[in-house]
Amino acid sequence: MKKIIIPAFIAMVVLCACSKKIPLTPDENASERLNSAASFIKHSIYKGKHYSNKSGVSSLKTNNLSFKVKFDSSAIYTSLKPENQTDINKLFGFSDNNAAHHQYSARFGWRWSDNALRLFAYTYNKGIRSFKELGIIKLEIENDCSIAVSGETYIFSLNGIKTTMLRASTTIEAEGYRLYPYFGGDESAPHDIFIWIKEVKSPEENH
């Protein structure tokens, strides 16, 4: 009788253990978060620097630059000079018209001001700079961004909300090079700043 009861008891314990949902440990949760963000590229602007560690020369020819972006709490900063708090830092975009970006370009900008993280449309046309605020975004949240080229217009989109800006470039498509994160203005990064960017296919490219 014992030989029958003991194996049955052990089998029942094993079955219960297998069916019980075991909660993930903190390390496993962290691993899942890293896996979900694996396709993002982490851009680091280190304290005292202007340029991202991933900056470089990358040519571009497109009608639509689409990407996702997210910031963490390192986006919160206080400028040494109060008047510099309204300077617009650069996020991502492109030069245009086969020219230098201070002549022709379109990109997203960002800054921390009035206790909020704000994104901007930021352009140069014939060396003249223009910008418009696009909206406020939250930390740790993915945001959908794009810059479409349509004749004499740039169409900026932030999470589905569109804003137009003048385009003076004469090329049919945007032609130039990618522009990566840059901090400043006058001041360099006051501490290490981290930005995650994932370039994605535009709707036109998916058809």
URJO-V817867 format. One line per field, one symbol per residue. burial: 1 if it has 24 or more other ideal C-beta (glycine too) atoms within 12 Angstrom, else 0. A space follows every 10 residues. Layout:
burial = ???
This chain:
burial = 0000000000 0000000000 0000000000 0000000001 1111100001 0101100001 0111111111 1001101000 0000101111 1111111000 1001111111 1110001111 1111100011 1111111000 0011111110 0001111100 0010111110 0011111111 1111001111 0011111110 0100000
